Amino acid sequence: MKRSVFILPVLVVILLVALSSMFIVDEREKKLVLRFGRVVAVHEDPGLAFKVPLIDEVVPYSDLILSRDPDPIRVTPQDQRILIVDAFARYRIEDVTKFRQAVGSGGQVSAASSLDKILDDSIREVLGSVTSNDILSVDRATLMNRIRDRTNTRADNLGLTIIDVRLKRTDLPAENQTATFARMIAERDEEAADLRARGREAQQRIQASADRTAVELRSDARREALITRGEADAERNRIFADAFGADPEFFEFYRSMTAYQTALQGGNTTMVLSPDNAFFNYLKSDTGNATSE
């Protein structure tokens, strides 16, 4: 009986020691085993792990993707137009040993402060090398990737891996908006005036070319018309000459009829002529000969 009373407390102590030497690693975390502040083991796989009871300390760290959303900062691009930039980063603790050595017992709170400074410096460095128009444009993926890469290089000393950096908002300071908008409007008006001037110059150049082409075309057309008319008149005179030579009486008849047609048109039916006028001799002749009495 006395022996069993002695064994039972021993068993309880052994059980407590065994239980205190075991710990569980969750799939969402990594754990360090510290002995007198020095890392003696790293457990990243989920499951059951062991430590020396009462001597070793187990420190958990998250293995999830973490977010950091620092306060907006003022950035001065190349064109000296100050912008308010609000960004956030997503990161993961990649190397827990290096992370512990870098931040000590401060953990994620200390790491967040250091990461904010690294992120701010990277944003200022990258955005300070471009103009505000590049920053305010819709295509900012290249800038965000450059910021991520620079932040990732510097955050490696903390044992962190930067997965992504995003610019949530890039605005003008309230005190500069009015002046900046006025300057932007003036620049756009200047560009519009320049474009209109170029348009008018191009219009005048095209109009002058078109006018010159039209004059040349009309001149060529008139020249060809005169040539054609001259050739037609020559052909007509040749035909008349041939007709007159072949039948002088028919030619006299045709010429008289043409003269009557021209003179006796509608609204012009009254003519005052002397009795001996030869105009109607062709009609007064019995034989139709205009030369007879």
C-alpha positions, 0 to 999 in steps of 0.5 A: 500500500505504501509502495503504491502511494509512492509510485502514483505521484512519480507516475503523475510527475513522469506524465506531466514531464512527458506532456510538457515535452510535446507540442503540436505544430499547426499547418498554419504556423511555424515554430522555433524551439529556443534554448536559452534564447538560441534557436535549436530546432525549427518545425515547419511541418504540421504534426507532433514535435518534442522539446526539453521540458522546463528548458526549451521555449517554443515560439510560434510564427504565422505561415499564412500570407500577411498584409501590411497597410502603412499610412499614406506618404508624400512622394515627389516624382521627377516633375516635382508634382507632390503626390499622396501615395497609399500602398499595401504589401502582402508578405510571408515569413519565409525563414523563421530563423533569420526572422527571429535573429532580425526582430528578436522577441519583438515578433511581427510587431517589430517586423511590421515597423521595419517592413513599413520603413522598407516599403516607404523607401522603395516607394519613394525611390521608384516613384521618384524616378518617373513623372507624375503622369506615369504614376497617375496612368492606368498602367501602373503594373510595371511600377508596382512590380519594381517596388515589390522587387526592391522591397523583397530584396531588402526584406530578405534580411528580415526573413520575409518574402514580399508576394505583392505590392499594390498602389491603392491610391495616388492623389494630389495634396488638397492644397495643390489640387487647384493649381495642378488642375489649372496647370494641367488644363493650361497644358492641354489647351496649349496642346489643343491649340498646337494641334489646331494650328497644325491642322490649319497648316495641313488644311491650307497645304492640301487646299493649295495643292487641290486648287493647283490641281484643279487649275491644271485640270481646267487648263488641260480641259480647256486646251483639249476642248479648244483643240477638239473644237478647232479640229471640229470646225476644220472638219465642218468647213471641209465638209461644207467645202466638199458639199459646196463643190459637189452641189452649189445649189444645195449648199445655197439652200442649206445656208439660207435655211440656217439663216432663216432658222436663226432669224425667225425664232419664237418672239422674233417674228417681225422684221423690217426690211427694204423691198429689194433686200436679198434676205428672202430672195430664196423664198421669193424665187419660183425655182428656189434659186436665191440668185434669181429676181 
